[in-house]
Amino acid sequence: MSLKGRHILVGISGGIAAYKIPELIRSLVKAGAEVRVTTTKHALEFVTELTLQTVSGSRVYSDVFAAINEHSTEHISLPEWCDAMIVAPATANVLCKTASGIADDALTTTICSCAARKPIVVAPAMNDKMWENPAVQHAIETLRAWKNVRVLEPEEGPLACGTCGKGRMPEIEVLQEALEHVLTPDTMKGRHVLITAGGTQEKIDPVRFISNYSTGKMGVALAHACARRGAEVTLVCGAVSAPVINPFGTIRRIDALSAQAMYEACLTAWPTTDTAILCAAVADFAPVNEANEKIKKQDGQTELTLQLATTPDIAKALGERKQNRQTLIGFALETQHEKTNALRKMERKQMDAIVLNSLRDSGAGFGVDTNRVTIFRANGHSIELPLLSKAETAEGIIDALL
């Protein structure tokens, strides 16, 4: 799901985290969204109206009765204009007023008008003592019961008052991902998806291992895409450098650095899984013996021999256990005879589909932000996707297969 062409209404209340919101607006605009802003008057104590107007490119709505308002009822026209609204930061005051139906300023009147018709993401931010207040918790429960409202959990960490606790506004990338969630139809709601991502690390000794160049970007992009569509995702991660953004807790991450650990995690999750997408770059071989101490080079030594053994075949194991209700999708990264090798792998491991990419394609493979893939189905059908970002490639794979 892309934010390109989307209309996003950003609501800001009077908390210290308001200073971060220009960065959010800039990020949304960079993603292709059109942004408008509404605030409480106190929010403008933390971030200036000129700043918000500059980064959004639109006039800021902060006063219900201002003579410069484009319409006489901005709190009605803005919800009609937007595709989704985000309230960030949402202070204790705004949360409690909104839950009680109080609409006495530009922001709360806009929320009141928007809540019945458009999706709203609410990002609470406050001191941990205020977050624990029973009135605030009651307001959160009330808002979570509303059909169109999704409330994010505040994060734990250092707070503006100098203490450390729960109350920090989620980071900008989490806020943006939350908007992507609420704007994406939940076509996979009720589905359980198992995804593997990243390269495995097979230990030689306490400081060395055998691995590959995988960063996990493609697998993480698939996890994000499935979660946006409403699926419950189990993401089994090897060595992954790509951030896993999980605004609503629908991605369960399991770290499994070795092929054996990933094999065990996948076999455990498979019985309750509807679809598995095996995107990880799993080592085919691992050292037979792992040294307990660092292997030291001896004087005059010119070579070292390692004895390797094959690792468990995750795809084959899942294929052998696959039920009629389950779908198994694999990945094949090839350097020669690409199509032949991919089709053989799909048949041999009883997969329903396989996604092929080649290191010979410029812009595809490990470590880059783009990919070019061909999707083969066991029924003989195939589809070739052009060079796309890995996020767009993930959407294309899901559209084609799920």
C-alpha positions as CSV (number, residue, x, y, z in Angstrom):
1,M,0.0,0.0,0.0
2,S,1.4,3.4,-1.0
3,L,0.7,6.8,0.5
4,K,1.2,8.4,-2.9
5,G,-1.8,10.6,-3.7
6,R,-3.4,10.0,-0.2
7,H,-4.8,12.9,1.8
8,I,-3.5,12.8,5.4
9,L,-4.8,15.0,8.2
10,V,-2.3,15.5,11.0
11,G,-3.6,16.6,14.4
12,I,-1.2,17.9,17.0
13,S,-1.9,18.5,20.7
14,G,0.2,20.4,23.2
15,G,2.9,17.9,24.3
16,I,6.6,18.2,24.0
17,A,6.7,15.5,21.3
18,A,5.0,18.0,19.0
19,Y,8.4,19.1,18.0
20,K,8.9,15.8,16.1
21,I,5.8,16.2,13.9
22,P,7.4,18.4,11.2
23,E,9.6,15.4,10.5
24,L,6.5,13.2,10.2
25,I,4.9,15.7,7.8
26,R,8.0,15.9,5.7
27,S,8.2,12.1,5.5
28,L,4.6,11.8,4.5
29,V,5.0,14.4,1.8
30,K,8.1,12.6,0.6
31,A,6.0,9.5,0.3
32,G,3.7,11.3,-2.0
33,A,0.9,12.2,0.4
34,E,-0.9,15.5,0.6
35,V,-0.9,16.8,4.2
36,R,-3.0,19.3,6.1
37,V,-2.6,20.1,9.8
38,T,-4.9,21.0,12.7
39,T,-3.7,21.8,16.2
40,T,-4.7,22.9,19.6
41,K,-3.5,26.4,20.5
42,H,-1.1,24.9,23.1
43,A,0.5,22.7,20.4
44,L,1.8,26.0,18.8
45,E,3.8,26.6,22.0
46,F,6.0,23.7,21.0
47,V,6.1,24.0,17.2
48,T,5.4,27.1,15.2
49,E,2.6,27.6,12.8
50,L,5.0,28.8,10.1
51,T,7.1,25.6,10.4
52,L,4.0,23.4,10.0
53,Q,2.7,25.5,7.1
54,T,6.1,25.4,5.4
55,V,6.6,21.6,5.6
56,S,3.0,20.7,4.8
57,G,2.5,23.4,2.1
58,S,-1.0,24.2,3.5
59,R,-2.5,26.6,6.0
60,V,-2.8,25.3,9.6
61,Y,-6.2,25.1,11.2
62,S,-5.7,26.1,14.9
63,D,-8.7,28.4,15.7
64,V,-12.3,27.5,15.2
65,F,-13.3,31.1,14.7
66,A,-10.3,32.5,12.8
67,A,-11.2,34.9,10.1
68,I,-8.5,33.4,7.8
69,N,-10.1,29.9,7.7
70,E,-10.6,28.7,4.2
71,H,-14.1,27.4,5.2
72,S,-16.4,28.5,8.0
73,T,-16.5,24.9,9.2
74,E,-13.0,23.5,8.8
75,H,-13.7,20.8,11.4
76,I,-16.2,19.4,8.8
77,S,-14.4,20.1,5.6
78,L,-11.1,18.7,6.7
79,P,-12.5,15.2,7.6
80,E,-14.4,15.2,4.3
81,W,-11.1,15.9,2.5
82,C,-8.8,13.4,4.2
83,D,-8.4,9.7,3.7
84,A,-7.1,9.2,7.2
85,M,-6.2,11.2,10.3
86,I,-3.4,10.9,12.8
87,V,-3.4,12.5,16.2
88,A,0.2,12.8,17.4
89,P,1.1,13.5,20.1
90,A,-2.2,12.8,21.8
91,T,-2.0,14.3,25.3
92,A,-3.9,13.1,28.3
93,N,-6.2,16.1,28.0
94,V,-7.1,15.4,24.3
95,L,-7.6,11.7,24.9
96,C,-10.0,12.2,27.8
97,K,-11.9,15.0,26.0
98,T,-12.2,12.9,22.8
99,A,-13.4,9.8,24.6
100,S,-16.0,11.9,26.4
101,G,-17.2,13.6,23.2
102,I,-16.0,17.0,24.2
103,A,-15.2,19.2,21.2
104,D,-14.1,22.7,22.3
105,D,-11.2,23.6,20.0
106,A,-9.9,23.1,16.4
107,L,-8.4,19.7,17.1
108,T,-11.1,18.0,19.1
109,T,-14.0,19.3,16.9
110,T,-12.1,17.9,13.9
111,I,-11.6,14.5,15.6
112,C,-15.3,14.5,16.6
113,S,-16.3,15.0,13.0
114,C,-13.8,12.6,11.6
115,A,-14.2,9.6,14.0
116,A,-17.4,8.3,12.6
117,R,-16.3,8.3,8.9
118,K,-12.5,8.0,8.5
119,P,-9.8,6.0,10.1
120,I,-7.8,7.7,12.8
121,V,-4.5,6.7,14.3
122,V,-4.0,8.0,17.9
123,A,-0.4,8.2,19.3
124,P,-0.5,8.9,23.0
125,A,2.5,10.8,24.5
126,M,2.8,12.0,28.1
127,N,4.6,11.4,31.4
128,D,4.4,7.8,32.7
129,K,2.4,9.0,35.8
130,M,-0.2,10.6,33.6
131,W,-0.4,7.5,31.3
132,E,-1.2,5.4,34.4
133,N,-4.0,7.7,35.5
134,P,-7.3,5.7,35.6
135,A,-9.1,8.4,33.6
136,V,-6.5,8.2,30.8
137,Q,-6.7,4.4,30.8
138,H,-10.5,4.5,30.7
139,A,-10.3,6.9,27.7
140,I,-7.9,4.6,25.9
141,E,-10.3,1.6,26.4
142,T,-13.1,3.7,25.1
143,L,-11.3,4.9,22.0
144,R,-10.1,1.4,21.2
145,A,-13.7,0.2,21.1
146,W,-14.5,2.7,18.4
147,K,-14.6,1.1,14.9
148,N,-12.4,3.6,13.1
149,V,-9.8,4.4,15.8
150,R,-6.5,2.6,16.2
151,V,-4.6,3.6,19.3
152,L,-0.8,3.0,19.4
153,E,1.0,1.9,22.6
154,P,3.4,4.6,23.9
155,E,7.0,3.4,24.1
156,E,9.2,3.1,27.2
157,G,12.3,5.2,27.6
158,P,13.6,8.6,28.8
159,L,10.9,11.2,29.2
160,A,11.0,14.9,29.0
161,C,10.8,15.3,32.8
162,G,14.1,13.4,33.2
163,T,12.6,10.1,34.4
164,C,12.3,6.9,32.4
165,G,9.1,5.1,31.8
166,K,6.2,4.4,29.5
167,G,4.8,7.4,27.7
168,R,7.1,8.2,24.8
169,M,5.4,8.8,21.4
170,P,6.3,6.1,18.9
171,E,9.0,7.0,16.4
172,I,8.2,8.6,13.1
173,E,8.5,5.4,11.0
174,V,6.0,3.7,13.3
175,L,3.5,6.5,12.9
176,Q,3.8,6.3,9.1
177,E,3.5,2.5,9.1
178,A,0.4,2.8,11.3
179,L,-1.2,5.1,8.6
180,E,-0.3,2.5,6.0
181,H,-2.1,-0.1,8.1
182,V,-5.3,1.8,8.4
183,L,-5.4,2.7,4.7
184,T,-4.9,-0.8,3.5
185,P,-7.9,-3.1,3.1
186,D,-7.6,-6.0,5.6
187,T,-7.9,-8.7,2.8
188,M,-5.8,-11.1,4.9
189,K,-7.6,-10.8,8.2
190,G,-7.8,-14.1,10.0
191,R,-4.8,-15.5,8.1
192,H,-1.7,-16.8,9.8
193,V,1.5,-16.2,7.8
194,L,5.0,-17.6,8.5
195,I,7.8,-15.7,6.9
196,T,11.6,-16.3,7.1
197,A,14.1,-13.5,6.6
198,G,17.8,-12.8,6.6
199,G,20.8,-15.0,6.4
200,T,21.8,-17.7,8.9
201,Q,25.1,-17.7,10.8
202,E,26.8,-21.1,11.3
203,K,29.3,-20.8,14.1
204,I,33.0,-21.9,13.6
205,D,34.1,-20.7,17.0
206,P,33.0,-18.0,19.5
207,V,34.0,-15.2,17.2
208,R,33.6,-16.5,13.6
209,F,30.8,-17.9,11.5
210,I,29.8,-18.8,8.0
211,S,27.1,-16.7,6.5
212,N,26.0,-14.7,3.4
213,Y,25.2,-11.2,2.3
214,S,21.5,-11.2,3.1
215,T,20.1,-8.3,5.0
216,G,16.6,-9.5,5.4
217,K,15.0,-6.5,3.5
218,M,12.8,-8.6,1.3
219,G,11.5,-10.9,4.0
220,V,10.8,-7.9,6.3
221,A,9.0,-6.1,3.5
222,L,6.8,-9.2,3.0
223,A,6.1,-9.2,6.7
224,H,5.0,-5.6,6.7
225,A,2.9,-6.1,3.6
226,C,1.0,-9.1,5.1
227,A,0.5,-7.3,8.5
228,R,-0.9,-4.2,6.7
229,R,-3.5,-6.5,5.1
230,G,-4.6,-7.8,8.5
231,A,-2.6,-11.0,8.7
232,E,-1.1,-12.3,11.9
233,V,2.6,-12.8,11.0
234,T,5.3,-15.0,12.5
235,L,8.6,-13.6,11.3
236,V,11.5,-16.0,11.9
237,C,14.7,-13.9,11.5
238,G,18.2,-14.9,10.9
239,A,20.7,-12.0,10.7
240,V,18.5,-9.1,9.8
241,S,19.6,-5.5,9.5
242,A,16.3,-4.2,8.1
243,P,14.0,-2.7,10.9
244,V,10.9,-4.6,11.7
245,I,8.2,-1.9,12.2
246,N,5.2,-3.3,14.1
247,P,2.8,-0.6,15.1
248,F,-0.1,-2.8,16.2
249,G,1.7,-5.9,17.4
250,T,0.6,-8.2,14.6
251,I,4.1,-9.3,13.8
252,R,5.6,-11.9,16.2
253,R,9.4,-11.9,15.7
254,I,11.4,-15.0,16.5
255,D,15.2,-14.7,16.3
256,A,16.8,-17.8,14.9
257,L,20.4,-17.2,13.8
258,S,21.4,-20.7,12.8
259,A,19.8,-23.0,10.2
260,Q,19.0,-25.5,12.9
261,A,17.3,-22.9,15.1
262,M,15.3,-21.6,12.1
263,Y,14.3,-25.1,11.2
264,E,13.0,-25.8,14.7
265,A,11.1,-22.5,14.8
266,C,9.5,-23.1,11.4
267,L,8.4,-26.6,12.3
268,T,6.9,-25.4,15.5
269,A,4.9,-22.6,13.8
270,W,3.8,-24.6,10.7
271,P,0.8,-26.5,12.0
272,T,-1.1,-23.3,12.8
273,T,0.1,-21.5,9.7
274,D,-2.0,-20.9,6.6
275,T,0.8,-19.7,4.4
276,A,4.6,-19.9,4.6
277,I,6.9,-17.6,2.6
278,L,10.5,-18.8,2.9
279,C,12.5,-15.8,2.0
280,A,15.6,-16.4,4.3
281,A,19.0,-17.2,2.9
282,V,19.6,-20.3,4.8
283,A,23.1,-21.8,4.8
284,D,23.3,-25.2,3.1
285,F,26.3,-26.2,5.1
286,A,27.5,-25.7,8.7
287,P,30.7,-26.7,10.6
288,V,30.4,-30.2,12.0
289,N,32.2,-29.0,15.2
290,E,32.0,-25.6,16.8
291,A,35.2,-24.8,18.7
292,N,34.7,-23.7,22.3
293,E,37.6,-21.2,22.1
294,K,38.8,-18.9,19.4
295,I,40.8,-20.9,16.8
296,K,44.3,-19.4,16.9
297,K,46.6,-19.3,13.9
298,Q,49.8,-21.2,14.7
299,D,53.3,-20.1,13.7
300,G,53.9,-21.3,10.1
301,Q,50.3,-22.3,9.5
302,T,49.2,-21.8,5.9
303,E,45.7,-23.3,5.8
304,L,42.8,-24.4,7.9
305,T,40.4,-27.2,7.0
306,L,36.8,-27.1,8.2
307,Q,34.5,-30.1,8.0
308,L,31.1,-29.1,6.9
309,A,27.8,-31.0,7.0
310,T,24.4,-30.2,5.3
311,T,21.9,-28.2,7.3
312,P,18.2,-29.2,7.8
313,D,16.1,-28.5,4.7
314,I,13.3,-26.2,6.0
315,A,11.4,-26.0,2.7
316,K,11.5,-29.8,2.2
317,A,10.3,-30.4,5.8
318,L,7.4,-28.1,5.5
319,G,6.5,-29.4,2.0
320,E,6.3,-33.0,3.4
321,R,4.0,-31.9,6.2
322,K,1.9,-29.5,4.2
323,Q,-1.9,-29.9,4.5
324,N,-4.5,-29.1,1.8
325,R,-5.4,-25.9,3.5
326,Q,-1.8,-24.7,3.6
327,T,0.3,-22.8,1.0
328,L,4.0,-23.0,0.7
329,I,6.0,-20.3,-1.2
330,G,9.7,-20.4,-1.6
331,F,12.5,-18.1,-2.9
332,A,15.3,-19.0,-5.3
333,L,18.3,-16.8,-5.8
334,E,20.3,-18.2,-8.7
335,T,23.4,-17.3,-10.7
336,Q,22.9,-19.6,-13.7
337,H,20.2,-21.8,-15.3
338,E,17.8,-19.7,-13.2
339,K,14.4,-20.9,-14.4
340,T,15.4,-24.5,-14.5
341,N,16.8,-24.5,-11.0
342,A,13.9,-22.7,-9.6
343,L,11.3,-25.0,-11.1
344,R,13.2,-28.1,-9.9
345,K,13.4,-26.7,-6.4
346,M,9.6,-25.9,-6.4
347,E,8.7,-29.5,-7.5
348,R,11.3,-31.2,-5.3
349,K,10.1,-29.5,-2.2
350,Q,6.4,-29.6,-2.9
351,M,6.0,-25.8,-3.0
352,D,2.9,-24.1,-4.4
353,A,4.9,-21.3,-5.9
354,I,8.5,-20.0,-6.0
355,V,9.9,-16.5,-6.4
356,L,13.0,-16.3,-8.6
357,N,15.6,-13.6,-8.7
358,S,19.0,-13.6,-10.2
359,L,22.2,-12.0,-9.2
360,R,22.8,-11.2,-12.8
361,D,19.9,-8.7,-12.8
362,S,21.2,-5.2,-11.9
363,G,19.4,-3.9,-8.8
364,A,18.4,-7.3,-7.5
365,G,19.8,-9.5,-4.8
366,F,21.4,-8.9,-1.4
367,G,21.7,-5.6,0.4
368,V,19.9,-3.3,-2.2
369,D,16.5,-1.6,-1.8
370,T,15.2,-2.9,-5.1
371,N,14.4,-6.3,-6.6
372,R,13.3,-7.9,-9.9
373,V,11.5,-11.2,-9.6
374,T,9.7,-13.8,-11.6
375,I,6.9,-15.7,-9.8
376,F,6.3,-19.3,-10.9
377,R,3.2,-21.3,-9.7
378,A,3.0,-25.1,-9.5
379,N,0.1,-24.9,-12.0
380,G,2.4,-23.6,-14.7
381,H,1.4,-20.0,-14.5
382,S,4.1,-17.3,-14.1
383,I,4.3,-13.5,-13.8
384,E,7.4,-11.3,-14.1
385,L,7.6,-8.1,-12.0
386,P,9.7,-5.2,-13.2
387,L,12.5,-3.7,-11.1
388,L,10.7,-2.2,-8.1
389,S,11.5,-1.3,-4.5
390,K,11.4,-4.3,-2.2
391,A,8.3,-2.9,-0.6
392,E,6.6,-2.8,-4.0
393,T,7.9,-6.2,-4.9
394,A,6.4,-7.6,-1.7
395,E,3.0,-6.1,-2.6
396,G,3.3,-7.6,-6.1
397,I,4.1,-11.1,-4.7
398,I,1.1,-11.0,-2.4
399,D,-1.2,-9.7,-5.1
400,A,-0.1,-12.6,-7.4
401,L,-0.2,-15.4,-4.9
402,L,-2.4,-14.6,-1.9
